[in-house]
């Protein structure tokens, strides 16, 4: 009887393992897969987006990569500071002795940092536009996707604006 239970557990384990491997790494909502690896724009081959390929040159891809790294480095300290301020705000909200004025002041600090980060994001988009050709911009506009700033919206494999990750 024990052998039968052990055998059933092994079969169940193998069945569950097979389904995990069948879906592959990081399958997410609506079949988009891992963040940054869904139906996105790309510089290379088919499979990155339904009928859309910007065909970025190697030079454009390298410039996009450098721009993304510059953006990441320039905003790193601000993103960390925002993280800290949001935690402080959360602590104030849960502190029964915190005064309303302190909460409002901290919220203003959080809003100011968010505004700075959004301004940086707009500058980043403007720099990206300078790298793309008018035809690529037209194609991007016609796709209805526009520019995106997901954490993984750009990879070394190519420029990937669109539904490729979350901020």
PyMOL commands that set and color helices and strands:
alter all, ss='L'
color gray80, all
select helices_A, chain A and resi 2-23+29-31+58-94+100-131+134-143
alter helices_A, ss='H'
color red, helices_A
select strands_A, chain A and resi 154-155+158-159
alter strands_A, ss='S'
color yellow, strands_A
deselect
rebuild
show_as cartoon
